[in-house]
Amino acid sequence: MAAVTAGLPHAEALRQGVTTTLDAFLEHKARAAVSLGMSPEVAQSLGGFLAAGGKRLRPLICATGWQAGGGRAIPEAVIRTAASLEMFHAFCLIHDDIMDDSDSRRGAPTLHRRLTGLQGSSQRPAAAERTGASCAILIGDVALAWSDELLHTAGLTPRQLGAVLPLVHEMRSEVMYGQYLDVTTAGRPTTDVEQARRIIRYKTAKYTVERPLQIGACLAGASLAVREALSAYALPVGEAFQLRDDLLGVFGAPEVTGKPSLDDLRGGKHTVLVALALQRADAGQRRVLDALLGMDGLGEAGADRIREVLTATGARAEVENMIAALRARALRVLESAPLAPYATAGLRRLTEVATARAR
Amino acid sequence: MAAVTAGLPHAEALRQGVTTTLDAFLEHKARAAVSLGMSPEVAQSLGGFLAAGGKRLRPLICATGWQAGGGRAIPEAVIRTAASLEMFHAFCLIHDDIMDDSDSRRGAPTLHRRLTGLQGSSQRPAAAERTGASCAILIGDVALAWSDELLHTAGLTPRQLGAVLPLVHEMRSEVMYGQYLDVTTAGRPTTDVEQARRIIRYKTAKYTVERPLQIGACLAGASLAVREALSAYALPVGEAFQLRDDLLGVFGAPEVTGKPSLDDLRGGKHTVLVALALQRADAGQRRVLDALLGMDGLGEAGADRIREVLTATGARAEVENMIAALRARALRVLESAPLAPYATAGLRRLTEVATARAR
């Protein structure tokens, strides 16, 4: 997603500004903890997680919204608001990785695995795993609480804060609802494509694209017409983005994506890809999917058999068709959207990167 | 803690008001979810958790702070703020129970256990347990997010909100730091009494007593002198409250406390009681503690052996002495505090109930 930079005049400065804001905030928290006789570990673990990578996608989309709403150079308060979105995202990722029992993220061990490893040999393995997971749950909780603190100390005007808070509240609920559906359907994938799309809509399209865009636009005082156009654009792009992510999660190269390509299959995730394959499978293909999807010890050989079925049923091609259709819909929205040309250019580039990306 | 009612003129009305606020908020959320094609389960599970009991202690203490700050009849906005504290507390309890792997709370199964039970027979036990824990993590996350939403829609004036937000942010961080210390020391109790007291100070004294009192007082526009007096009072009362809780957690009757009296011992919690016993134990007593504290399958017979040591070393009596000293310190603060007599009466009653309670 780094290429989105090119479409946004201030992207590199923004990314740097977000990182600087997060670093300064967490350094302050670490020092404050020490002065109270507490350990700086919480702030440091969270800082390590945030520094380990991440494309700062939501801050960048928020800044794109700022410009689409008529804003130009990005002021400090908007950078801090964008940083609060990144902190919130850290919360989401840390808790998602616990729920999904994932081993790695961004090419490194997930936070709960790393914290389990730090428990040392004085604890039995099961106890170390429990302590590691508990610490990661807590550090996720802290990230959620601190994202709120960043937002409220961003220096927004009362009018800006009043406009943005309802969107932030919606965004939080939506991503949690999406994750709830994801968790409760995992391990039991069905032919229900609509439900799989609903998960995507809440967990990604609204959370990753629509809300950050709207938040940025609202900060700039965008008109209702602009905000509606941004929503109409955001939902298809966001859905396409997640469909691409689902394909990469199964067919992508782990050394590029940073995630093992087995996790989604081993977790039996209820994705559009899998729902379509279940709809189209013949008896033999169905047996393969039923036996292997969500299997605890699933290895590369089993995953390859699933991949064969996902391709042979045409499900993979159908998802590519869906991505192409969603991409076209988003671009059509931009043609008639009441946006400044430089904002449209940024959104057009975002569309390309989100739908065609290799990671 | 129900007896605190008597010291607070509007306590029953407040408790009812908080419950009504929470019910209405969650019903609205459940309806909104359904209208979006999502399940009302999240709001309903949280509602069930909140309805299953709880003394509404933090709302009551917040209302006591309101009166100590000079407020009289409790307005709707203060009730909603108090309700947001109760919602935040639901978040704390739900996540704490996951981290502590607790089976029961308020005499009923903990939320993650209940949700595990709801997974039905289509999942293997380990998968059902994972889904139950994941759903409970998420519902806790939702409670944290929604406590914020309740606060920001409470109808506070900008001045009230500005005064209260920094306290709310402090409160969130403090309880999370306390829980982090609790989790990272569990299973490895030591003779370090100071560290055990630090856990209490953050996890209970500040979180349960100081911050709710200050928040209520700030809403009423209390002077700095009043707020400082409330802190000086709150910290010893809160510490005594937790020391009593620790004693009850080990020596209390489960049918009265609603919690198994084995959980703290089985979890090897680093409490003041245990730290004092470890300091005072002779070689034989030390062997009992080392072998049994934090033991996975600890039963009643083993727990009785620990209890004998906790009593025989004098640790139990020492904790009772500490409670008495803290209680006296809190009452001394009240003697010279710049508070209205009716507020002092309420705080005096709170002191008695917190330090002498049977549950």
Chai-1 contact restraints between the chains, C-beta under 6 A:
chainA,res_idxA,chainB,res_idxB,connection_type,confidence,min_distance_angstrom,max_distance_angstrom,comment,restraint_id
A,M38,B,Y177,contact,1.0,0.0,6.0,A-B,restraint_1
A,V42,B,Y180,contact,1.0,0.0,6.0,A-B,restraint_2
A,H95,B,I137,contact,1.0,0.0,6.0,A-B,restraint_3
A,M99,B,S134,contact,1.0,0.0,6.0,A-B,restraint_4
A,A127,B,G187,contact,1.0,0.0,6.0,A-B,restraint_5
A,S134,B,M99,contact,1.0,0.0,6.0,A-B,restraint_6
A,S134,B,V183,contact,1.0,0.0,6.0,A-B,restraint_7
A,I137,B,H95,contact,1.0,0.0,6.0,A-B,restraint_8
A,L138,B,M176,contact,1.0,0.0,6.0,A-B,restraint_9
A,L138,B,Q179,contact,1.0,0.0,6.0,A-B,restraint_10
A,L138,B,Y180,contact,1.0,0.0,6.0,A-B,restraint_11
A,D141,B,M176,contact,1.0,0.0,6.0,A-B,restraint_12
A,V142,B,M176,contact,1.0,0.0,6.0,A-B,restraint_13
A,L144,B,L144,contact,1.0,0.0,6.0,A-B,restraint_14
A,A145,B,R172,contact,1.0,0.0,6.0,A-B,restraint_15
A,D148,B,D148,contact,1.0,0.0,6.0,A-B,restraint_16
A,E149,B,H169,contact,1.0,0.0,6.0,A-B,restraint_17
A,H152,B,L165,contact,1.0,0.0,6.0,A-B,restraint_18
A,L165,B,H152,contact,1.0,0.0,6.0,A-B,restraint_19
A,H169,B,E149,contact,1.0,0.0,6.0,A-B,restraint_20
A,R172,B,A145,contact,1.0,0.0,6.0,A-B,restraint_21
A,M176,B,L138,contact,1.0,0.0,6.0,A-B,restraint_22
A,M176,B,D141,contact,1.0,0.0,6.0,A-B,restraint_23
A,M176,B,V142,contact,1.0,0.0,6.0,A-B,restraint_24
A,Y177,B,M38,contact,1.0,0.0,6.0,A-B,restraint_25
A,Q179,B,L138,contact,1.0,0.0,6.0,A-B,restraint_26
A,Y180,B,V42,contact,1.0,0.0,6.0,A-B,restraint_27
A,Y180,B,L138,contact,1.0,0.0,6.0,A-B,restraint_28
A,V183,B,S134,contact,1.0,0.0,6.0,A-B,restraint_29
A,G187,B,A127,contact,1.0,0.0,6.0,A-B,restraint_30
